[in-house]
């Protein structure tokens, strides 16, 4: 039973980590980050630039609401922000900025795609308001996923890959990332935790 209690406590700790405060990058050191970077706020989310152009943590003024955010560099080759999760998730949301009107077109989109075991499970889109300020959010709640991709794209859902001055090298800037494990998993873990607490009380009484 001692082993069950230890496993239960570990699982409950893991669940707590998977439903913690938002990843806001405020406790992360500014500067360049390698693919696979994990924020101080969460060890179970791994960030990367899909084409290896690079990422950094920076305070970019209005583009990050004057706080630190994660920037993913796009050299016009369709690069996206990738997020791998250590366990299945049921919901995800994030704030985004840098929708510069000089580098976007009316109708351009913020796009969030979700996958589970490499299988596409869904997509969310938000039309850019093109004011170059982090004041929009995008999110997903639905089938479970363990991988997500965020990027700026055109009305055909294609990442920016060139075409004159517009849509070239537009940096995705994100902040305040929230995620949640599927509710049944949380309920199961909570039940297991209650079982451990009841067992400990019974043992103490005995």
Secondary structure, DSSP 8 states (H G I E B T S, - for coil): -HHHHHHHHHHHHHHHHTT-S-B--TTS-SEEE-TTB--TT-TTEEEEETTS--EEEEE-GGGGTTSEEEEE---SS---EEEEEEEEEEEEEEEEE---TTS--TT-EEEEEEEETTEEEEEEEEE---SSSS-EEEEEEEEEEEEEEEEEE-TTS-B---STTTTSS--EEEEEEEEE--HHHHHHHHHHHHHHHHHHHHHHH-
